[in-house]
Amino acid sequence: MSENPVIFEFERDFAGSLRCIPMIARQKLDIVGIKMTLRQWSRLTREERGVLVDGPCGTDREQAAYRMLVQDLIAARADEPVRFLPPQALEDWREGNRMPEAVSIQAQADGVPVPTPEQWAGLTPLRRFALIKLAQSKHENENFVPALKEFGILREEG
């Protein structure tokens, strides 16, 4: 499930230090069905955050262990309960043959070309996940165009 770089360039300034939850960890949290707040994340040690970024989460066994680890960390570090996502809340990123409408709406809103079906299919699942999250986020969508450029969908102008 892991890919290099684990932290994308567009998120390096805010996630590279692990002050914010990087896309790779957000994807794993979605896979195991846990909504971790930034407040909960900030209560974890740097080492614990690193484990959540680097930890395996591909097989059923790894996902069960990851879910338990997250629950244990939230219980130990945060004074708020674990919040669970609805089952299969966001699996669109697994679909290379079908781009979610949110991505095309965000591209149009930003005045850039919508990724072609071939471009969408050529992205790794983590890159598709990142674009979907960025398109759906109210406060992070300024990173949508930089992500498209980083992923080779938009060419740099100039």
Secondary structure, 3 states (H helix, E strand, C coil): CCCCCCCCHHHHHHHCCCCCCCHHHHHHHHHHCEECCHHHHHHCCHHHHHHHHHCCCCCHHHHHHHHHHHHHHHHHHCCCCCEECCCCCCCHHHCCCCCCHHHHHHHHHCCCCCCCHHHHHHCCHHHHHHHHHHHHCCCCHHHHHHHHHHCCCCCCCC
